[in-house]
Amino acid sequence: MTSAQLHDYWDGFYDSVASGGVPGEPSAFARWAHERIAPGAPVVELGFGTARDAFFFANSAHPIRAYDFAEAAVRHARERAASEALDAEFDVLDLYDADSVLSAAAQLSALTEPVVYGRFLIHSLEDHGRTNLLDLAAKALAGGGELLLEFRTGLDAGGTHLFGDDHFRIYLDPDHVAGEIVARGGTITHHEAGHGLAVYKTEDPHVARLAATFS
């Protein structure tokens, strides 16, 4: 798919009734991350989707700055944040556009030791989108903080997917992603993969969790 096609797909999804099937409660990854990160640390969520994890962090006293490819997702999140008077900002970010990535990196470099959080994002990106995301994280975290990622691995390729197989996915090798992080000066601080980490109804995907620092 081209980046324009991916944009149109995700924008349509988050403006459709189909997105209502996404659970409202925070993901297991968000709960795991919450136990890991310092109280009050700023959280930057990339690819927030329905923003269920972003609002979980905001309601747990973490300032939130969150980005998504889809204008529909941003619009819905802004409306909810305003109605609940939460410390949360939502903006559009095109990870396929170098200027957008540089602009976001400049904004995030002003934060003090943020957590850059991406759940089920990097497996939905083409290679150059993932490259830009990791470059962004390396710049944003140069002064401290941590990158937290959860994504589907190659062992999930033949699994059951409750939201169907029309979602764009690249099933990734966790060691390869870890190597990409290390190549940018990162240090892997947590690395695990398996079933049981992201169970949803009858779906138990094989996923990886990676954490890294760059300072």
C-alpha positions as CSV (number, residue, x, y, z in Angstrom):
1,M,0.0,0.0,0.0
2,T,1.0,3.6,-0.5
3,S,1.1,5.9,2.5
4,A,-2.0,7.7,1.0
5,Q,-3.9,4.4,0.9
6,L,-2.8,3.5,4.4
7,H,-3.9,6.9,5.6
8,D,-7.3,6.6,3.9
9,Y,-7.8,3.1,5.4
10,W,-7.1,4.1,9.0
11,D,-8.9,7.4,8.8
12,G,-12.0,5.6,7.5
13,F,-11.6,2.9,10.2
14,Y,-11.6,5.3,13.1
15,D,-14.5,7.2,11.7
16,S,-16.6,4.1,11.3
17,V,-18.7,1.9,13.5
18,A,-16.0,-0.8,13.2
19,S,-13.8,1.1,15.6
20,G,-16.5,0.7,18.2
21,G,-15.5,-2.9,18.5
22,V,-12.1,-1.9,20.0
23,P,-12.3,-2.5,23.8
24,G,-12.7,0.6,25.9
25,E,-10.6,-0.5,28.8
26,P,-6.8,0.0,28.7
27,S,-4.7,-2.7,27.1
28,A,-2.6,-5.2,29.1
29,F,0.5,-3.5,27.7
30,A,-0.6,-0.1,29.1
31,R,-1.1,-1.7,32.5
32,W,2.3,-3.3,32.3
33,A,3.8,0.0,31.2
34,H,2.1,1.9,34.0
35,E,3.8,-0.4,36.6
36,R,7.2,0.3,34.9
37,I,7.2,4.1,34.5
38,A,7.8,6.8,37.1
39,P,4.8,8.5,38.6
40,G,3.9,11.6,36.7
41,A,6.3,10.9,33.8
42,P,5.1,12.4,30.5
43,V,3.9,9.8,28.1
44,V,4.1,10.2,24.3
45,E,1.8,7.7,22.5
46,L,2.5,7.1,18.8
47,G,-0.4,5.6,16.9
48,F,-3.0,6.0,19.6
49,G,-6.1,4.8,17.6
50,T,-9.1,5.0,19.9
51,A,-6.9,6.6,22.6
52,R,-8.0,4.1,25.2
53,D,-4.4,3.7,26.5
54,A,-3.7,7.5,26.2
55,F,-6.8,8.2,28.4
56,F,-5.7,5.5,30.9
57,F,-2.4,7.2,31.3
58,A,-4.0,10.7,31.5
59,N,-6.3,9.4,34.2
60,S,-3.3,8.0,36.1
61,A,-1.7,11.5,36.4
62,H,0.6,11.2,33.4
63,P,0.7,14.3,31.0
64,I,-0.1,12.9,27.5
65,R,1.0,14.0,24.1
66,A,-0.3,11.6,21.5
67,Y,-0.1,11.4,17.7
68,D,-1.9,9.4,15.1
69,F,-1.9,9.2,11.3
70,A,-5.7,9.5,11.1
71,E,-7.4,12.8,11.5
72,A,-10.6,11.1,12.6
73,A,-8.8,9.5,15.5
74,V,-7.3,12.9,16.5
75,R,-10.7,14.6,16.3
76,H,-12.5,12.1,18.5
77,A,-9.7,12.1,21.1
78,R,-9.6,15.9,21.2
79,E,-13.4,16.0,21.8
80,R,-13.1,13.5,24.6
81,A,-10.1,15.2,26.2
82,A,-11.9,18.6,26.2
83,S,-15.1,17.1,27.7
84,E,-13.1,15.4,30.5
85,A,-10.7,18.4,31.1
86,L,-7.6,16.1,30.9
87,D,-4.0,17.0,30.5
88,A,-3.8,15.5,27.1
89,E,-2.8,16.8,23.7
90,F,-3.6,15.0,20.4
91,D,-2.0,15.8,17.0
92,V,-1.7,14.4,13.6
93,L,1.7,12.8,12.7
94,D,2.6,11.3,9.4
95,L,5.5,8.9,10.0
96,Y,6.1,8.7,6.3
97,D,6.8,12.4,6.1
98,A,10.3,13.5,7.1
99,D,9.3,17.1,7.9
100,S,6.5,15.9,10.1
101,V,8.8,13.6,12.0
102,L,11.4,16.3,12.5
103,S,8.8,18.7,13.8
104,A,7.5,16.1,16.3
105,A,11.1,15.3,17.4
106,A,11.7,19.0,18.1
107,Q,8.5,19.2,20.2
108,L,9.3,16.0,22.2
109,S,12.9,16.9,22.8
110,A,11.6,19.7,25.2
111,L,10.0,17.0,27.5
112,T,11.8,15.8,30.5
113,E,12.5,12.0,30.3
114,P,9.3,11.1,28.5
115,V,8.1,7.6,27.8
116,V,7.6,7.0,24.1
117,Y,4.9,4.3,23.8
118,G,3.7,2.4,20.8
119,R,1.3,-0.5,21.0
120,F,0.5,-2.4,17.8
121,L,2.0,0.4,15.8
122,I,5.2,-0.7,14.2
123,H,3.7,-3.8,12.7
124,S,1.2,-1.6,10.9
125,L,4.0,0.5,9.2
126,E,5.9,0.1,6.0
127,D,9.7,-0.2,6.5
128,H,10.4,3.5,6.0
129,G,7.6,4.4,8.5
130,R,9.2,2.2,11.1
131,T,12.6,3.7,10.3
132,N,11.2,7.2,10.9
133,L,9.5,6.1,14.1
134,L,12.8,4.8,15.5
135,D,14.7,7.9,14.4
136,L,12.1,10.0,16.2
137,A,12.4,8.0,19.4
138,A,16.2,8.2,19.4
139,K,16.0,12.0,19.1
140,A,13.2,12.4,21.6
141,L,14.9,10.2,24.2
142,A,18.5,11.5,23.8
143,G,18.1,13.3,27.1
144,G,16.5,10.4,29.0
145,G,13.3,8.4,29.1
146,E,12.4,5.1,27.6
147,L,10.9,3.6,24.5
148,L,8.2,1.0,25.0
149,L,6.9,-1.1,22.0
150,E,4.5,-4.0,21.6
151,F,4.0,-5.6,18.2
152,R,3.0,-8.8,16.4
153,T,5.8,-11.2,15.5
154,G,6.2,-13.6,12.6
155,L,4.7,-16.4,14.7
156,D,1.4,-14.6,14.6
157,A,1.1,-14.6,10.8
158,G,-1.1,-17.6,10.7
159,G,-3.2,-16.8,13.7
160,T,-6.8,-15.8,14.2
161,H,-7.4,-12.1,14.0
162,L,-10.7,-10.9,15.3
163,F,-10.5,-7.6,13.4
164,G,-9.8,-9.5,10.2
165,D,-6.8,-9.6,7.9
166,D,-7.6,-6.5,5.9
167,H,-5.6,-4.5,8.5
168,F,-2.2,-3.8,7.0
169,R,0.4,-5.8,9.0
170,I,4.0,-6.7,8.7
171,Y,4.9,-9.5,11.1
172,L,8.2,-8.6,12.6
173,D,11.2,-10.4,14.0
174,P,11.8,-9.0,17.5
175,D,15.6,-9.5,17.3
176,H,15.6,-7.5,14.0
177,V,13.7,-4.6,15.6
178,A,16.0,-4.8,18.6
179,G,19.0,-4.6,16.3
180,E,17.5,-1.5,14.6
181,I,17.2,0.2,18.0
182,V,20.8,-0.7,19.0
183,A,22.0,0.6,15.6
184,R,20.6,4.0,16.7
185,G,22.6,4.0,19.9
186,G,19.8,2.4,22.0
187,T,20.2,-0.1,24.8
188,I,17.5,-2.8,25.2
189,T,16.2,-2.9,28.7
190,H,13.4,-5.4,28.3
191,H,12.9,-8.1,25.6
192,E,10.2,-10.7,25.7
193,A,7.9,-12.5,23.2
194,G,5.2,-15.0,23.4
195,H,1.5,-15.7,23.8
196,G,-0.6,-14.5,26.7
197,L,0.5,-10.9,26.5
198,A,-2.3,-9.4,24.4
199,V,-5.3,-11.7,24.8
200,Y,-8.5,-10.4,23.4
201,K,-11.6,-12.6,23.6
202,T,-10.6,-15.7,21.6
203,E,-7.5,-14.1,20.1
204,D,-4.1,-14.7,21.7
205,P,-1.6,-13.3,19.3
206,H,2.1,-13.9,19.5
207,V,3.6,-10.5,20.3
208,A,6.9,-9.0,21.4
209,R,7.5,-6.3,24.0
210,L,10.7,-4.2,23.8
211,A,11.9,-1.4,26.0
212,A,14.9,0.7,25.3
213,T,16.8,3.8,26.4
214,F,19.0,6.1,24.2
215,S,20.6,8.5,26.7
